[in-house]
């Protein structure tokens, strides 16, 4: 079941990375893999296949010496799966067939390393140690001249670098995907748009507002206005320490865009220092509806929508009796 899931993941990743037949052939061309290399690799195939376990051990023993690789090796199921895929990898390296199925298997191995959180530097070190052991055995068991054995090993190294490019790309791709997910989470947390009542939204802004974040704020607000059919938005900037001319212009643009979508924006929480700096910069905010604090802004918004908030003691006695007060 887990293997089928990994295969589906690797196949999906293959499409995401654009690894079609043309891209695969281009990668072979980049490392210089030719039919001559395939013939040379065939001469050392039995040497490699004869000691698969030793080569796999060289790879994982190197990882075992590094504290950073504990996540992979201490998880028994994960470690066993990694060893199984590494043995398949070694068999595939001398198969002479490096098509889409071969690439998919390398991606599957890369995904496992990424899932285990294996650091790229740790992988490169272990992979180099693996190549060293293969090269040593190839030279020891050379049936031909040392030069021919060396050339055969160099041909195999082309396949190794072909594989290396694939696995490194997977590790980088997966790391970037995590970063994108984190950025999306931060985006949602940094620009929350809350619905207080029907047609009433609250946008609290805290921290520094740069150009990128200002754009996210505008996008999030306009999406929320559309989704909630909002008529009034309270934008609270109490948590914003400084507002320069660029940020002020972004706020004005956001207010204008919201108006075009039929929503009124009430800005609250402009502090005295911020107000003074805006005046000194000569920024005209006369078109904004501003209120000193958040509570006042919400009250104004509710009045705009026709809501009326009354204290219990101000109600008629009959109404209080009916509500059980």
C-alpha positions in Angstrom: 0.0 0.0 0.0 2.8 2.4 1.0 4.7 1.5 -2.2 1.7 2.2 -4.4 1.3 5.6 -2.7 5.0 6.4 -3.2 4.8 5.4 -6.9 1.8 7.6 -7.4 3.6 10.5 -5.6 6.7 10.0 -7.8 4.7 9.9 -11.0 2.8 13.1 -10.0 6.1 14.7 -9.2 7.5 13.6 -12.5 4.8 15.6 -14.3 5.2 18.6 -11.9 8.9 18.7 -12.7 8.3 18.4 -16.4 10.3 15.2 -16.8 8.9 14.0 -20.1 10.9 12.0 -22.6 12.4 15.0 -24.2 13.6 16.4 -20.8 15.1 13.0 -19.8 17.0 12.8 -23.1 18.3 16.3 -22.5 19.6 15.3 -19.1 21.4 12.4 -20.6 22.9 14.8 -23.1 24.0 17.1 -20.3 26.0 14.4 -18.5 27.4 13.1 -21.9 25.8 9.7 -21.7 26.2 7.9 -25.1 25.8 4.4 -26.5 29.6 3.9 -26.1 29.1 4.5 -22.4 26.3 1.9 -22.3 28.7 -0.7 -23.8 31.4 0.1 -21.3 28.9 -0.1 -18.4 27.9 -3.6 -19.6 31.5 -4.8 -19.0 31.4 -4.0 -15.3 27.8 -5.0 -14.7 28.6 -8.3 -13.0 31.1 -6.6 -10.7 28.5 -4.2 -9.5 25.7 -6.8 -9.1 28.0 -9.2 -7.3 28.5 -6.8 -4.3 25.2 -4.8 -4.2 24.8 -5.3 -0.4 28.3 -4.0 0.2 27.7 -0.9 -1.8 24.4 -0.2 -0.1 26.1 -0.7 3.2 28.8 1.8 2.3 26.0 4.4 1.6 24.1 3.8 4.8 27.2 3.4 7.0 28.3 6.8 6.0 24.9 8.2 6.9 25.0 6.4 10.2 28.1 8.3 11.1 26.2 11.6 10.8 23.9 12.8 13.5 21.8 14.7 11.0 20.7 11.4 9.3 19.2 9.9 12.4 15.6 10.6 11.3 16.0 8.3 8.4 17.9 5.5 10.1 16.1 5.4 13.4 12.8 4.8 11.7 12.9 1.1 11.0 10.2 1.0 8.3 11.7 4.1 6.6 15.2 2.7 6.7 14.2 -0.7 5.3 12.3 1.0 2.5 15.4 3.2 1.8 17.7 0.2 1.6 15.3 -1.6 -0.7 15.1 1.4 -3.1 18.9 1.8 -2.9 19.4 -1.8 -4.0 17.0 -1.2 -6.9 18.9 1.9 -7.7 22.2 0.1 -7.9 20.7 -2.6 -10.2 19.2 0.1 -12.4 22.5 1.9 -12.7 24.1 -0.9 -14.6 20.9 -2.0 -16.5 21.7 0.2 -19.5 18.1 1.3 -19.7 17.5 4.8 -18.3 14.0 5.6 -19.5 11.0 7.2 -17.7 10.5 4.1 -15.4 14.1 4.5 -14.3 13.6 8.2 -13.7 10.4 7.6 -11.7 12.3 5.1 -9.4 14.9 7.8 -8.7 12.2 10.3 -7.9 10.7 7.8 -5.5 14.0 7.5 -3.7 14.4 11.2 -3.6 10.9 11.6 -2.1 11.7 9.2 0.6 14.9 11.1 1.5 12.8 14.3 1.5 10.2 12.8 3.7 12.9 11.7 6.2 14.3 15.2 6.2 17.7 14.1 4.9 19.9 17.1 4.5 21.2 17.6 0.9 24.8 17.7 2.2 24.5 14.4 4.0 23.1 12.8 0.9 25.9 14.1 -1.3 28.5 12.8 1.2 27.0 9.4 1.3 26.6 9.2 -2.4 30.3 10.2 -2.9 31.3 7.4 -0.5 29.2 4.9 -2.5 30.9 5.9 -5.8 34.3 5.5 -4.1 33.5 1.9 -3.1 32.2 1.0 -6.6 35.2 2.6 -8.3 37.6 0.7 -6.0 36.0 -2.7 -6.7 35.8 -2.0 -10.4 39.6 -1.4 -10.5 40.3 -4.4 -8.4 38.3 -6.8 -10.6 39.3 -5.3 -13.9 39.6 -8.1 -16.5 41.0 -5.7 -19.0 43.6 -3.0 -18.8 43.3 -0.5 -16.0 42.5 2.2 -18.5 39.5 0.3 -19.9 38.3 -0.3 -16.3 38.7 3.4 -15.5 36.8 4.4 -18.6 34.0 1.9 -17.7 33.7 3.4 -14.3 33.7 7.0 -15.7 30.8 5.9 -17.9 29.0 4.6 -14.8 29.7 8.0 -13.1 27.8 9.7 -15.9 24.7 7.6 -14.9 25.5 8.5 -11.3 25.5 12.2 -12.0 22.3 11.8 -14.0 20.8 10.2 -10.9 22.3 12.8 -8.7 20.7 15.6 -10.6 17.3 13.9 -10.3 17.5 13.3 -6.6 18.9 16.7 -5.8 16.1 18.3 -7.8 13.6 16.3 -5.8 15.1 17.4 -2.5 15.2 21.0 -3.6 11.7 20.8 -5.1 10.2 19.4 -1.9 12.0 21.9 0.2 10.7 24.7 -1.9 7.2 23.2 -1.7 7.4 23.3 2.1 8.6 26.9 2.0 5.6 27.8 -0.3 3.2 26.1 2.1 4.8 28.0 5.0 4.5 31.3 3.1 0.9 30.6 2.3 0.2 29.9 6.0 2.0 33.1 7.0 0.0 34.9 4.4 -3.2 33.7 5.9 -2.1 34.5 9.4 -0.7 38.0 8.5 -3.8 39.1 6.6 -6.8 37.7 8.5 -10.2 39.0 7.4 -12.8 38.2 10.1 -16.6 38.4 9.7 -18.1 40.1 12.7 -21.7 40.3 11.5 -23.6 39.8 8.3 -22.1 42.1 5.7 -19.5 43.4 8.3 -15.8 42.5 8.1 -12.8 43.2 10.4 -9.3 43.5 9.0 -6.7 43.8 11.9 -3.3 44.7 10.6 -0.3 44.1 12.9 3.4 44.7 12.2 5.4 46.1 9.4 3.7 46.6 6.1 5.9 46.4 3.0 4.9 46.5 -0.6 4.4 42.7 -0.9 2.3 42.4 2.3 0.3 45.5 1.3 -0.6 43.7 -2.0 -1.6 40.6 0.0 -3.8 42.6 2.3 -5.6 44.1 -0.7 -6.1 40.7 -2.4 -7.4 39.1 0.8 -9.8 41.9 1.6 -11.3 42.1 -1.9 -11.7 38.3 -1.9 -13.4 38.4 1.5 -15.7 41.3 0.4 -16.8 39.2 -2.6 -17.2 36.0 -0.7 -19.2 37.6 2.2 -21.0 40.2 0.2 -19.7 42.7 2.7 -21.0 46.3 2.8 -18.7 47.7 5.6 -15.1 46.8 6.5 -13.3 48.0 9.6 -9.5 48.2 9.0 -7.7 48.4 12.3 -4.1 49.7 12.1 -3.5 49.9 15.9 -0.7 47.4 15.6 1.1 49.2 12.9 4.0 51.3 14.3 4.8 53.3 11.3 3.0 54.2 8.1 5.1 55.9 5.4 3.9 57.4 2.2 4.1 54.2 0.3 2.0 52.3 2.8 -0.5 55.1 3.1 -0.9 55.0 -0.7 -1.5 51.3 -0.5 -4.2 51.8 2.1 -5.8 54.4 -0.1 -5.7 52.1 -3.1 -7.3 49.3 -1.0 -10.1 51.6 0.2 -10.7 52.7 -3.4 -10.8 49.1 -4.6 -13.2 48.2 -1.8 -15.5 51.1 -2.7 -15.6 49.9 -6.3 -16.9 46.5 -5.0 -19.6 48.3 -3.0 -18.0 48.2 0.5 -17.2 51.1 2.8 -13.9 51.0 4.7 -13.5 52.5 8.1 -9.9 52.9 9.3 -9.3 52.8 13.0 -6.4 53.0 15.4 -4.2 55.6 13.7 -1.9 56.6 16.5 -0.8 60.2 17.3 2.8 59.6 16.0 1.5 58.0 12.8 -0.9 60.9 12.3 1.8 63.4 12.8 4.1 61.7 10.3 1.4 61.5 7.7 0.7 65.2 8.1 4.4 66.0 7.8 4.6 63.9 4.7 1.8 65.9 3.2 -0.4 62.8 2.6 -4.0 63.6 2.1 -6.2 61.2 3.9 -9.3 63.3 3.8 -11.1 60.7 1.7 -10.8 58.1 4.4 -13.5 57.4 7.1 -11.4 57.2 10.2 -12.2 56.6 13.9 -9.9 56.8 16.8 -10.2 53.3 18.2 -11.5 49.8 17.1 -14.6 49.9 19.4 -15.7 53.2 17.9 -15.1 51.9 14.4 -17.2 48.8 15.0 -20.0 51.0 16.5 -19.9 53.2 13.4 -19.9 50.2 11.1 -23.0 48.7 12.9 -24.8 52.0 12.7 -24.0 52.2 9.0 -25.6 48.8 8.5 -28.6 49.8 10.6 -27.8 47.8 13.8 -28.7 49.3 17.1 -27.0 48.2 20.3 -29.0 48.9 23.5 -28.1 48.2 27.2 -30.4 45.8 29.0 -31.5 48.5 31.6 -32.5 50.8 28.8 -35.0 48.3 27.4 -38.7 48.5 28.3 -39.7 46.4 31.4 -42.0 44.3 29.2 -39.2 43.3 26.8 -36.9 42.4 29.7 -39.6 40.2 31.3 -40.2 38.5 28.0 -36.4 37.8 27.7 -36.3 36.4 31.3 -34.3 39.3 32.8 
